Amino acid sequence: MRILLVEDEPELARWLSGTLARHAGFVVEWANDGVIAEKRLQMEDFDAIVLDLGLPGLDGHGLLAKLRARDDRTPVLILTARDSLTERVSTLHEGADDFLPKPFNVAELEARLVALIRRSRGREHPRLACGPLTFDAAAQKFLLGSQVLALSPREHAVLRALIQRSGEPVTKQQILDRVFSDDQDVGPDAIEVLIHRLRKRLGDTGVQIVTLRGLGYCLEPA
C-alpha cells in the first residue's frame, strides 16, 4: 500500500516512514510542505494520506479542503499534536476520515490505515482478496485457501500491489512507483520476470494474472 506522509518534522517523518515500511509493508512517500503535497496528489495515486495540520506553505486544513473540493476521496488520517475535541470535530467535518493525536502508538496507526483503506475500497469488493487468494496484512502472508503461498520478497511485493487493485489494470510503472521506488536494480524488464514467476506459482489455483495490452496487468479469478 502506498502512503503519502505529509509532515514537516524530518526526524519523525524518517522514523515513521521506515517503521511503516518494516512492520506493515507500506511504501511511504514523504512531503514536508502542503504545497508540495498538493502537487504530488494531483499527479500521483496513493492509497491513503497521513496528514499533519501545522505545515508550511499550505496547512493541513487547506490541503484537505482542496482534496475534497475536487472530489479526491483518498482516505486521510490526521496525525497532529492538536488534540482537542474542537480540532477533531472540525477536521472530521472538513473531510478527514480519522484522527490520531501525537504521541501515538505505531501499531494503532498501522491498524487504522489498513481499516481506512479497506473501507475506502468497499465491502462488497474487498481488494485484499481475489478468488481463493487472500492477503493477511497482520501476518504479511498470502494464503490460497488455508495454505501459505511461498514467495520471494520481490514476488510478494508485486503480488501485494496487484491484489490491492484486484480487478483493475496496474501498469509496470505503477508497480515500480508503488513497490520499488528506492530499488535501482528493478526496472520494467524485472517486473516482467516477476510476473512470469508469479503466474507459475499461481498455476491452476483459481486466480490468474491477465495482461491487458496497453493497460498493464490485472489480478482476477480464473
N, C-alpha and C positions, 0 to 999 in steps of 0.2 A: 504494500500500500504506500502510496506517495503522499507525503505530508509537506505542507508549506508552513514553516515555523517563522512567525513574524515577531521578532524580539530584538530589542536594542541593547541588551546586555550580552556582550560577546562570550564571556566565560560561561554563563548559564546556557546560552544557545549551543555552544560547542559541546558542553557536557550532556545536555538533553538530546542533541542530535545523535551522539554516539551511543547513549543509553538506549534510546528507542530503536536504533538500528540493531544493537546487540541482542536485546531482550525480546523485541517484538517483530523484528524483521522489516521494520519500516524503512523506506528511503526518505530521508528528511532533507529538504532544501531550506536554506535559511535566507531571510531578508531582514535587514536591520532598520528598515525605513519604510513607512507606509506608502510612499510614492513608488518606490522600487517594487514593493509587494503588489501594488495595484497593476503596474505594467506587466509583471510576470503572470498575474492571474488573467489578464486579457489574452495572453498568448499561450499559456500552458495549462495542462489539465492536472488537477490534484484531487485526491480522494477526500481530504479534509484539511482544514486550516487551524493551526493553534495560534491565537492572536493575543498579543499584549495590547493594553489600551494606551499606555503612555509612550507613544512613538514620535520620533522626529518626522518632519515632512508632512505627514498626514497621520493623525492619531487613529487609534483603533475604531472609535465611533465613526469617524469619517470614512474609513476603509470599508467597514461593514455596511454603511449606508450606500456607498457606491456599488458594492456587490449586489445587494438586494434590489437596488433601483434598476439594474439591468437584468434582473431575474436570474442571477447566478445563485444556484441553490447548493453550492458546495457546503458541507457541514462546517460550522465554525464553533470551536471551543475557545472561550475566553479564558486566558491564563494571566492573572493580574494580582497585584498586591492590594488593589482597591476592593476590599472585602466588606462592603456594606450592603444592606438589603436594598437600598435605593439603587445602587450601582447594578446589582444583579437583575433587579426587575427591569430597569431601563434598557440594559443591553439585550435581555431576552425579548423585550418588546421591539427592539430595533432589528431583530432577526437572528441573534445568536442562538445556537442550538444547545449549548451547555456552558457552564461557568465553573471554574476551579480556581480557588484562591491560592496565592503563594503564602507560605511554603506548602508544597503538595507532595503526595506520595506518587512515585513514578508508576507503580503497579496500577493505581487507581486511574492515572492519566491514560495508560495503555488501554485499560478496560473501557473507559469512557469513549476513547477514539474508535475502538472496534465496534462498540454499540452504535455510535453515531453513524459510522459508515454502513453498517448492516441495515439500520433503519432507513437511511437515505436511498438504499437500493430496492426497498420494497420487500415485504414479507412474502408476497406471492411469487417472487422470482429471486430467491437468495443467490447472491453472486459467489458465495463461498462453498457452493455445491454445484455439481454438474452431473446429472445422472447418478451413477453409483460412486462417483468420486467426490470426496469432501475434504476440506482443509480445516484441521483443528488448529485455530490460531493460538490457543493457550499452549499446546504442546509443540507447535510449529511442525506438524506432520501431516502428510496426505494419507488418506485412507481410501481403499477400494473395498466397500462393504465394511468389514471389521478388520481387514488386513492392512498393515502399514505398507505403503508403496516406497520401495528403496530408490532413492535418487541421489545424485551428486549435488553438491551445493549450488552449482550453476543451473542444473536441470530443475532443482527445487525452486530457484528464484524465477526462472522463466515460466514454469507452470503456475506459480503463485500469481504472476502478472496476468496470465490468461484466465485463471479461474475467478479473479476479481472482476473480470469483464466477460464472464461466460455468456455465450450467445451473441457477442458483438465482435467485430474485427478489431484486432490490435496490430498495428504496424511494427516493423522491425525497429524503427526509430523510437516508437513509444516504449518498446521493451528496453531498448538501450537507455532511454531517459529515466524510466521508472526503476530499473533494476541495476544497471551497470554504469551509472553516470560517472563514477570515480574510478572505473576499471579500464585503463587504457588498452589492455590486452583483448578486450571484447569489441568486435565490430560486427557489421551486418553478416559477414560470412560465418562468423562464430554462432550467430543466432540460428542460421540455417542448420548448422550441425547439431545444435542443441534441440531444435525442433525435431529433426530426424531421429535423434536418440529417444526423445520423449514418445514419439509415435510408436517406436519399437517396444518401449516399456508399457505403453497403454494397450497395445495389441488388440485382442478381441475382448476388451473389458466392458464394453458398453459406452465408452466415451472416446471421442476422437478429436484430433486437431485438423481442421479443414483449412486449406489455402484458398483465400478469396482473391483472385487476381486483381492487382492494383489497390487492394484494400488492406491485406495483411492476413493474419492467422486468427481462426475462431475456434474456441473450445466448445464442443456441443455433444449432446448424447448421440451415440451411434444408431 
